[in-house]
Amino acid sequence: MARPVTIVTNDVGGAKPQENPAGQMIPTKDVTLDALGETAHYPLDHHTFTLDVRAYDTAGAPVPIATTWISSVDDWKLVPRFSPASAVGDVILDVDAGRSTSVLIMAFGLMTVLGLLVVVNVAMVVRAIHLHKVEFTTLASLAATLFAIPGIRNGMPNTPPVGTLADFLVFFWALMIVGLCLVSATLAWLRAATAKPPEK
């Protein structure tokens, strides 16, 4: 730079100025920004944040800024908008952040697979009880499915803590239905095990 420049960026806890002396390159600076949004709406959650960069010289005169936006985040889709409030020496970007297409495909794919798995388990239990052929292997497969559901849930990319939209749409219901299937199949298996063999 031909002259000293001070760069101010909005950061958590307030704006932080960075002094840049003349004759040197401007070093890279990391900032932490507050985002507004609800992670409870995962995987359809959207967040917004604002990046404000100002530059001025030692006399306080604004210094023109040219910006280049490059996103290297794979799990978020970031869409910046140039704010009309920006002026010479002040660049304000309003950024919308949503889950990337790959995250959405993976999340909804896992939820679909789990839903189909629950349907198959319900059909298997109903058929086995109707034919009086509930076996121990049936109970074992239901128990394995019950304990696999949390693993499938946590296998979704960047999953927030329990209580998200995906939990209420699929995972809570899947746990309840598979749990009821396990209880029903267990009772049918116990009845068959304690029943007296037919007399010859």
N, C-alpha and C positions, 0 to 999 in steps of 0.2 A: 504494500500500500504506500501511496505517496504521502499520506498524512495520517495522523492518529484518528482512529474511529472507535467509537463506543457502540457496542451492539447490546440491545436489551431484549430479552425474550421473556414471555410470561412463563412462570414456573409455579409449581406447588409451593405455597408459602409466600408468593409475591414475585415481582419482576426482579431479575438478577442481571445487572450490567456486566459486560465483559470488555475490559480495556484492551485495545489492540494497537500497539505502537507502530509508527511508520517504519517502512523498510522490511516488514515481516509478513509472512502468510497468516491468514486468519485460521486458527486451529479449530478442529472439530469440537462441537459442544453438544452434550446430551441434556435434554430437558425432560422433565416429568410433568405431564398435563393431566388435569382432572377431566374425566369423561362422564357424561350424563347418559344414563340408560339403565335398564333392568336386566341383569343376567338371569333372573328368574324366568325370563321368556325364552331361554335357550331351547332349541337352536335358532329361533326366529328373533333373537334379541338384536336391537340396534342401539348404537351409542353415538354421541356427538361430542366433539371437543374443538377448541379453537387454538390455533397457533398464531401468536402475535410477535412479529420481529420488527424492531425499530433500530435505526442506525443514525447516528449524528456525530459531527466532528467536535473539536474542542470548543468551538464558538457556539455550539448548540444548534447549528444549522443541519437540517436533515440531509442525509446522504442517500441517493437513489439505490434501490436494491433490485436485483434480478434474481428470481427464485426458480429452482428446478425441483419438481416433486418426483421422488422415486420411492416406491413402496417395496420393501423386501420382506414383507410379512405374508406368509403363505396361508395362514388360517383366518385372516381377516381380509375383507374387501373394503379398501379405503377410498373414498371419493371426496377429494378436496374441492371447495368452492371459494373463489376469490371474493372476499367480502367487499361490498360497495363502500364500506367505511374506511378502506385503505386509502392512504395518501402517499405523497413522495416521502421516502424514508421510513414508511410504515407499511408492512405487508401483513395482512390479516387473512388467514385461511380458516374457513369453517369446514371441518372434516366430518363426514358421515362414515361410520364404521359398522359393518355387518359381517356375519359369518360368510366365509368364502363358499363358492359353489362346491368344492371338494368336501368341505366340512358338512354342508347340508346334505349332499348325496350320501355320505357315510352315516350320518346321524339317522336320516330317514330310512336308509337301507337296513340298518340294525333294528330300528323299531318295527319295520315291516317283517323282517325275519322272525323277530320275537313274537309278533302277533300271529304269524302262521304257525310257529311252534306251539303256541298256546292252543290254537284251534286243533292241531293234530293231537295234542295231549288230551283235550276234552273228548274228542271222537274216540280215542283209544280207550279211555276209562269207561265211557258210556257203553261201548261195544263189549268190553270185558265184563262189566257188571251184568249186562243183559244176558250174556252167554254163560254166566257163572264161571268164568275162567280167569279170575284175577289171580295172578301169580306174584311171587316175590320179586321177580325181574321187573314187573310193572311198577311196583312200589319203588324199586331202586331207580328206575328211569325218571319217575316223577320227582323223587328227592334230588336227583342230580340236576334236573331242570330247574328246580326251585333255588338251589344254591348257585346255579349258573346265571340267573337273571341279574343279580348285582354286578357280576363280572361283565356281562354284556353292557349294562348301563354305564359302568365306569370305563368301558372300552371306547365309548364315543369320544371323538377328539375334543380336548379342552373342556371337559365336562365340569360345570360349576357344582357346588355342594347340593345335597338333596333338597328338593322342593322346586324343581324347574317345571316348565310347561311339559317337557317330554315325560317327566315322572308321572304327572297327572293324566296325560293322554294314554300312556302305554304301560310303564313299568309298575306302578302301584296296582293297576288292574291285573297285570300278568301275575304278580306275586299272589294276589288274592285268589284268582281263578285256579292257578296251579296248586296252591295250598289247599283249596277246597277239594280239588280232584284227588290230592294225596290222602286227605282225610276220608273221603268217600270210598276210595279204593282200599284203604286200610281196614275200614269197617267191614266191607264186603269180604275181604280176605280173612279177617278174624271170624266172621260168621261161618264161612265155608270151612275154616279149620276146626271150629268147635262143633260143627254139625255132626250128628250121629250118622255113621255109614248106613246105607240102606240094607235092610235084612234080606237074606237070600232064602 
